[in-house]
Amino acid sequence: MVKIRLARHGAKKRPYYKIVAADSRCPRDGKFIEQVGRYNPCSDPKLIEFNVEATDKWIAQGAQMTDVVASLYENYKKDAK
């Protein structure tokens, strides 16, 4: 099963996340299929970017978002309007 989830990068206490479509059996920071966005909670204001076309493509193919990514995606779409 494909999940759209966060992959943590960055230094200690300075997280930076890639939003990726990955096989649910792969490790959190391991191999992924496609990067569909990024999230930086340390910047001011917080950076949230999504490739909406790629995200919608994966959802249409049956990928499931984690709770955190779904919340970020809703906020991104709300702010884009």
N, CA, C and O atoms as CSV, one atom per row, in Angstrom:
chain,resi,resn,atom,element,x,y,z
A,1,MET,N,N,0.833,-1.175,0.000
A,1,MET,CA,C,0.000,0.000,0.000
A,1,MET,C,C,0.888,1.251,0.000
A,1,MET,O,O,1.909,1.303,0.686
A,2,VAL,N,N,0.490,2.229,-0.760
A,2,VAL,CA,C,1.229,3.489,-0.843
A,2,VAL,C,C,0.629,4.474,0.151
A,2,VAL,O,O,-0.589,4.629,0.238
A,3,LYS,N,N,1.505,5.135,0.894
A,3,LYS,CA,C,1.088,6.165,1.847
A,3,LYS,C,C,1.773,7.470,1.491
A,3,LYS,O,O,2.913,7.478,1.028
A,4,ILE,N,N,1.079,8.564,1.707
A,4,ILE,CA,C,1.673,9.886,1.560
A,4,ILE,C,C,1.992,10.328,2.983
A,4,ILE,O,O,1.093,10.514,3.802
A,5,ARG,N,N,3.283,10.493,3.268
A,5,ARG,CA,C,3.724,10.733,4.636
A,5,ARG,C,C,4.926,11.666,4.680
A,5,ARG,O,O,5.466,12.055,3.645
A,6,LEU,N,N,5.338,12.018,5.901
A,6,LEU,CA,C,6.486,12.891,6.101
A,6,LEU,C,C,7.758,12.064,6.211
A,6,LEU,O,O,7.759,10.996,6.824
A,7,ALA,N,N,8.842,12.557,5.617
A,7,ALA,CA,C,10.178,11.978,5.764
A,7,ALA,C,C,11.039,13.064,6.393
A,7,ALA,O,O,11.203,14.140,5.819
A,8,ARG,N,N,11.588,12.785,7.568
A,8,ARG,CA,C,12.322,13.814,8.322
A,8,ARG,C,C,13.741,13.976,7.811
A,8,ARG,O,O,14.450,12.998,7.571
A,9,HIS,N,N,14.140,15.225,7.649
A,9,HIS,CA,C,15.503,15.579,7.271
A,9,HIS,C,C,15.910,16.766,8.132
A,9,HIS,O,O,15.113,17.255,8.933
A,10,GLY,N,N,17.134,17.229,7.975
A,10,GLY,CA,C,17.594,18.383,8.731
A,10,GLY,C,C,18.438,17.971,9.919
A,10,GLY,O,O,18.652,16.784,10.166
A,11,ALA,N,N,18.915,18.963,10.649
A,11,ALA,CA,C,19.795,18.740,11.787
A,11,ALA,C,C,18.990,18.453,13.053
A,11,ALA,O,O,17.762,18.543,13.069
A,12,LYS,N,N,19.707,18.111,14.093
A,12,LYS,CA,C,19.079,17.875,15.384
A,12,LYS,C,C,18.390,19.154,15.861
A,12,LYS,O,O,18.984,20.233,15.857
A,13,LYS,N,N,17.146,19.017,16.266
A,13,LYS,CA,C,16.303,20.121,16.741
A,13,LYS,C,C,15.994,21.161,15.668
A,13,LYS,O,O,15.473,22.228,15.995
A,14,ARG,N,N,16.291,20.890,14.420
A,14,ARG,CA,C,15.963,21.761,13.282
A,14,ARG,C,C,15.352,20.911,12.178
A,14,ARG,O,O,15.952,20.761,11.113
A,15,PRO,N,N,14.157,20.346,12.417
A,15,PRO,CA,C,13.588,19.422,11.441
A,15,PRO,C,C,13.130,20.119,10.167
A,15,PRO,O,O,12.754,21.291,10.166
A,16,TYR,N,N,13.177,19.359,9.100
A,16,TYR,CA,C,12.707,19.765,7.787
A,16,TYR,C,C,12.120,18.496,7.191
A,16,TYR,O,O,12.758,17.444,7.229
A,17,TYR,N,N,10.924,18.578,6.645
A,17,TYR,CA,C,10.257,17.372,6.174
A,17,TYR,C,C,9.998,17.420,4.674
A,17,TYR,O,O,9.623,18.456,4.126
A,18,LYS,N,N,10.204,16.285,4.024
A,18,LYS,CA,C,9.746,16.085,2.662
A,18,LYS,C,C,8.433,15.324,2.751
A,18,LYS,O,O,8.299,14.405,3.559
A,19,ILE,N,N,7.478,15.699,1.936
A,19,ILE,CA,C,6.219,14.976,1.876
A,19,ILE,C,C,6.337,14.034,0.684
A,19,ILE,O,O,6.475,14.474,-0.457
A,20,VAL,N,N,6.280,12.734,0.960
A,20,VAL,CA,C,6.588,11.746,-0.059
A,20,VAL,C,C,5.483,10.707,-0.182
A,20,VAL,O,O,4.738,10.448,0.763
A,21,ALA,N,N,5.397,10.124,-1.363
A,21,ALA,CA,C,4.574,8.943,-1.587
A,21,ALA,C,C,5.522,7.756,-1.482
A,21,ALA,O,O,6.472,7.642,-2.257
A,22,ALA,N,N,5.262,6.873,-0.520
A,22,ALA,CA,C,6.174,5.759,-0.264
A,22,ALA,C,C,5.387,4.505,0.065
A,22,ALA,O,O,4.244,4.570,0.517
A,23,ASP,N,N,6.016,3.367,-0.168
A,23,ASP,CA,C,5.445,2.090,0.234
A,23,ASP,C,C,5.396,2.068,1.758
A,23,ASP,O,O,6.358,2.468,2.415
A,24,SER,N,N,4.294,1.609,2.320
A,24,SER,CA,C,4.130,1.638,3.772
A,24,SER,C,C,5.117,0.727,4.493
A,24,SER,O,O,5.321,0.879,5.698
A,25,ARG,N,N,5.733,-0.215,3.784
A,25,ARG,CA,C,6.691,-1.131,4.405
A,25,ARG,C,C,8.099,-0.543,4.481
A,25,ARG,O,O,8.948,-1.087,5.187
A,26,CYS,N,N,8.363,0.547,3.777
A,26,CYS,CA,C,9.688,1.172,3.787
A,26,CYS,C,C,9.859,2.022,5.045
A,26,CYS,O,O,8.875,2.522,5.590
A,27,PRO,N,N,11.108,2.192,5.512
A,27,PRO,CA,C,11.332,3.037,6.692
A,27,PRO,C,C,10.957,4.496,6.445
A,27,PRO,O,O,10.855,4.942,5.302
A,28,ARG,N,N,10.757,5.224,7.532
A,28,ARG,CA,C,10.300,6.616,7.456
A,28,ARG,C,C,11.175,7.467,6.556
A,28,ARG,O,O,10.664,8.194,5.704
A,29,ASP,N,N,12.486,7.388,6.732
A,29,ASP,CA,C,13.407,8.213,5.954
A,29,ASP,C,C,14.050,7.440,4.814
A,29,ASP,O,O,15.046,7.889,4.247
A,30,GLY,N,N,13.501,6.298,4.474
A,30,GLY,CA,C,14.099,5.436,3.465
A,30,GLY,C,C,13.627,5.749,2.061
A,30,GLY,O,O,13.294,6.886,1.726
A,31,LYS,N,N,13.610,4.709,1.256
A,31,LYS,CA,C,13.256,4.826,-0.154
A,31,LYS,C,C,11.811,5.299,-0.311
A,31,LYS,O,O,10.919,4.861,0.415
A,32,PHE,N,N,11.600,6.195,-1.266
A,32,PHE,CA,C,10.245,6.655,-1.566
A,32,PHE,C,C,10.046,6.661,-3.072
A,32,PHE,O,O,11.006,6.600,-3.839
A,33,ILE,N,N,8.791,6.736,-3.483
A,33,ILE,CA,C,8.443,6.678,-4.899
A,33,ILE,C,C,8.545,8.063,-5.536
A,33,ILE,O,O,9.155,8.230,-6.592
A,34,GLU,N,N,7.933,9.062,-4.873
A,34,GLU,CA,C,7.919,10.417,-5.433
A,34,GLU,C,C,7.775,11.435,-4.311
A,34,GLU,O,O,7.035,11.212,-3.353
A,35,GLN,N,N,8.480,12.547,-4.431
A,35,GLN,CA,C,8.315,13.643,-3.492
A,35,GLN,C,C,7.202,14.540,-4.006
A,35,GLN,O,O,7.248,15.012,-5.142
A,36,VAL,N,N,6.192,14.774,-3.156
A,36,VAL,CA,C,5.036,15.566,-3.581
A,36,VAL,C,C,4.922,16.894,-2.845
A,36,VAL,O,O,3.987,17.655,-3.092
A,37,GLY,N,N,5.861,17.185,-1.942
A,37,GLY,CA,C,5.807,18.466,-1.248
A,37,GLY,C,C,6.896,18.569,-0.206
A,37,GLY,O,O,7.754,17.694,-0.083
A,38,ARG,N,N,6.845,19.673,0.552
A,38,ARG,CA,C,7.798,19.869,1.639
A,38,ARG,C,C,7.147,20.703,2.720
A,38,ARG,O,O,6.191,21.440,2.483
A,39,TYR,N,N,7.704,20.560,3.936
A,39,TYR,CA,C,7.167,21.236,5.105
A,39,TYR,C,C,8.313,21.617,6.025
A,39,TYR,O,O,9.109,20.767,6.424
A,40,ASN,N,N,8.395,22.908,6.361
A,40,ASN,CA,C,9.429,23.387,7.271
A,40,ASN,C,C,8.750,24.102,8.433
A,40,ASN,O,O,8.327,25.250,8.294
A,41,PRO,N,N,8.640,23.421,9.597
A,41,PRO,CA,C,7.970,24.040,10.742
A,41,PRO,C,C,8.831,25.081,11.456
A,41,PRO,O,O,8.317,25.826,12.290
A,42,CYS,N,N,10.122,25.149,11.151
A,42,CYS,CA,C,11.032,26.063,11.854
A,42,CYS,C,C,11.081,27.450,11.233
A,42,CYS,O,O,11.500,28.399,11.895
A,43,SER,N,N,10.670,27.592,10.000
A,43,SER,CA,C,10.711,28.907,9.356
A,43,SER,C,C,9.547,29.761,9.854
A,43,SER,O,O,8.581,29.250,10.420
A,44,ASP,N,N,9.658,31.056,9.633
A,44,ASP,CA,C,8.597,31.954,10.063
A,44,ASP,C,C,8.162,32.795,8.889
A,44,ASP,O,O,8.941,33.658,8.485
A,45,PRO,N,N,6.998,32.629,8.305
A,45,PRO,CA,C,5.953,31.674,8.670
A,45,PRO,C,C,6.313,30.255,8.224
A,45,PRO,O,O,7.227,30.057,7.424
A,46,LYS,N,N,5.586,29.279,8.750
A,46,LYS,CA,C,5.863,27.884,8.423
A,46,LYS,C,C,5.657,27.648,6.928
A,46,LYS,O,O,4.679,28.108,6.338
A,47,LEU,N,N,6.596,26.926,6.335
A,47,LEU,CA,C,6.548,26.649,4.904
A,47,LEU,C,C,5.799,25.344,4.665
A,47,LEU,O,O,6.167,24.300,5.204
A,48,ILE,N,N,4.748,25.410,3.857
A,48,ILE,CA,C,4.021,24.212,3.430
A,48,ILE,C,C,3.856,24.328,1.930
A,48,ILE,O,O,3.241,25.275,1.441
A,49,GLU,N,N,4.404,23.368,1.193
A,49,GLU,CA,C,4.262,23.349,-0.265
A,49,GLU,C,C,3.827,21.962,-0.703
A,49,GLU,O,O,4.336,20.957,-0.206
A,50,PHE,N,N,2.892,21.910,-1.624
A,50,PHE,CA,C,2.428,20.657,-2.210
A,50,PHE,C,C,2.419,20.773,-3.719
A,50,PHE,O,O,2.118,21.836,-4.263
A,51,ASN,N,N,2.745,19.692,-4.394
A,51,ASN,CA,C,2.494,19.555,-5.822
A,51,ASN,C,C,1.098,18.938,-5.893
A,51,ASN,O,O,0.945,17.721,-5.787
A,52,VAL,N,N,0.089,19.777,-6.072
A,52,VAL,CA,C,-1.302,19.341,-5.978
A,52,VAL,C,C,-1.625,18.290,-7.025
A,52,VAL,O,O,-2.350,17.337,-6.741
A,53,GLU,N,N,-1.095,18.451,-8.236
A,53,GLU,CA,C,-1.370,17.478,-9.294
A,53,GLU,C,C,-0.848,16.096,-8.917
A,53,GLU,O,O,-1.552,15.098,-9.075
A,54,ALA,N,N,0.372,16.038,-8.425
A,54,ALA,CA,C,0.966,14.749,-8.059
A,54,ALA,C,C,0.243,14.147,-6.861
A,54,ALA,O,O,0.012,12.939,-6.820
A,55,THR,N,N,-0.115,14.977,-5.888
A,55,THR,CA,C,-0.827,14.480,-4.704
A,55,THR,C,C,-2.187,13.916,-5.097
A,55,THR,O,O,-2.557,12.827,-4.659
A,56,ASP,N,N,-2.927,14.644,-5.915
A,56,ASP,CA,C,-4.239,14.165,-6.356
A,56,ASP,C,C,-4.114,12.900,-7.197
A,56,ASP,O,O,-4.976,12.023,-7.129
A,57,LYS,N,N,-3.052,12.798,-7.986
A,57,LYS,CA,C,-2.829,11.587,-8.784
A,57,LYS,C,C,-2.658,10.369,-7.876
A,57,LYS,O,O,-3.240,9.314,-8.131
A,58,TRP,N,N,-1.855,10.517,-6.814
A,58,TRP,CA,C,-1.621,9.401,-5.906
A,58,TRP,C,C,-2.879,9.039,-5.131
A,58,TRP,O,O,-3.142,7.860,-4.894
A,59,ILE,N,N,-3.653,10.034,-4.736
A,59,ILE,CA,C,-4.901,9.758,-4.018
A,59,ILE,C,C,-5.878,9.023,-4.927
A,59,ILE,O,O,-6.574,8.111,-4.483
A,60,ALA,N,N,-5.934,9.415,-6.190
A,60,ALA,CA,C,-6.808,8.744,-7.149
A,60,ALA,C,C,-6.400,7.296,-7.371
A,60,ALA,O,O,-7.239,6.451,-7.683
A,61,GLN,N,N,-5.108,7.009,-7.211
A,61,GLN,CA,C,-4.621,5.639,-7.384
A,61,GLN,C,C,-4.740,4.814,-6.108
A,61,GLN,O,O,-4.340,3.650,-6.088
A,62,GLY,N,N,-5.286,5.402,-5.041
A,62,GLY,CA,C,-5.543,4.647,-3.823
A,62,GLY,C,C,-4.575,4.877,-2.684
A,62,GLY,O,O,-4.631,4.168,-1.679
A,63,ALA,N,N,-3.684,5.853,-2.814
A,63,ALA,CA,C,-2.749,6.142,-1.727
A,63,ALA,C,C,-3.509,6.775,-0.563
A,63,ALA,O,O,-4.483,7.500,-0.762
A,64,GLN,N,N,-3.049,6.488,0.645
A,64,GLN,CA,C,-3.667,7.056,1.834
A,64,GLN,C,C,-2.716,8.050,2.484
A,64,GLN,O,O,-1.513,7.807,2.574
A,65,MET,N,N,-3.267,9.170,2.934
A,65,MET,CA,C,-2.468,10.173,3.630
A,65,MET,C,C,-2.443,9.846,5.122
A,65,MET,O,O,-3.411,9.318,5.670
A,66,THR,N,N,-1.332,10.165,5.764
A,66,THR,CA,C,-1.304,10.077,7.219
A,66,THR,C,C,-2.111,11.249,7.767
A,66,THR,O,O,-2.427,12.187,7.036
A,67,ASP,N,N,-2.444,11.194,9.056
A,67,ASP,CA,C,-3.267,12.238,9.662
A,67,ASP,C,C,-2.595,13.609,9.584
A,67,ASP,O,O,-3.257,14.607,9.298
A,68,VAL,N,N,-1.289,13.665,9.837
A,68,VAL,CA,C,-0.566,14.934,9.817
A,68,VAL,C,C,-0.536,15.514,8.407
A,68,VAL,O,O,-0.757,16.711,8.223
A,69,VAL,N,N,-0.265,14.681,7.421
A,69,VAL,CA,C,-0.201,15.160,6.033
A,69,VAL,C,C,-1.584,15.610,5.567
A,69,VAL,O,O,-1.698,16.604,4.849
A,70,ALA,N,N,-2.628,14.898,5.961
A,70,ALA,CA,C,-3.982,15.305,5.583
A,70,ALA,C,C,-4.308,16.677,6.162
A,70,ALA,O,O,-4.925,17.501,5.488
A,71,SER,N,N,-3.903,16.927,7.395
A,71,SER,CA,C,-4.131,18.226,8.020
A,71,SER,C,C,-3.349,19.325,7.298
A,71,SER,O,O,-3.887,20.400,7.033
A,72,LEU,N,N,-2.081,19.055,6.982
A,72,LEU,CA,C,-1.269,20.028,6.246
A,72,LEU,C,C,-1.875,20.316,4.871
A,72,LEU,O,O,-1.894,21.465,4.429
A,73,TYR,N,N,-2.368,19.279,4.200
A,73,TYR,CA,C,-2.949,19.425,2.870
A,73,TYR,C,C,-4.215,20.288,2.919
A,73,TYR,O,O,-4.422,21.134,2.049
A,74,GLU,N,N,-5.054,20.078,3.927
A,74,GLU,CA,C,-6.261,20.890,4.077
A,74,GLU,C,C,-5.901,22.353,4.310
A,74,GLU,O,O,-6.498,23.248,3.712
A,75,ASN,N,N,-4.916,22.593,5.187
A,75,ASN,CA,C,-4.468,23.972,5.449
A,75,ASN,C,C,-3.904,24.610,4.192
A,75,ASN,O,O,-4.163,25.783,3.924
A,76,TYR,N,N,-3.129,23.849,3.413
A,76,TYR,CA,C,-2.546,24.369,2.182
A,76,TYR,C,C,-3.628,24.763,1.181
A,76,TYR,O,O,-3.560,25.830,0.571
A,77,LYS,N,N,-4.626,23.895,1.016
A,77,LYS,CA,C,-5.701,24.191,0.072
A,77,LYS,C,C,-6.539,25.370,0.543
A,77,LYS,O,O,-6.991,26.171,-0.274
A,78,LYS,N,N,-6.752,25.487,1.854
A,78,LYS,CA,C,-7.540,26.592,2.408
A,78,LYS,C,C,-6.808,27.920,2.205
A,78,LYS,O,O,-7.425,28.927,1.861
A,79,ASP,N,N,-5.498,27.917,2.419
A,79,ASP,CA,C,-4.702,29.138,2.244
A,79,ASP,C,C,-4.544,29.510,0.772
A,79,ASP,O,O,-4.369,30.686,0.455
A,80,ALA,N,N,-4.602,28.539,-0.123
A,80,ALA,CA,C,-4.441,28.806,-1.548
A,80,ALA,C,C,-5.651,29.512,-2.130
A,80,ALA,O,O,-5.540,30.192,-3.150
A,81,LYS,N,N,-6.811,29.359,-1.493
A,81,LYS,CA,C,-8.037,29.984,-2.032
A,81,LYS,C,C,-8.131,31.431,-1.714
A,81,LYS,O,O,-9.100,32.086,-2.098
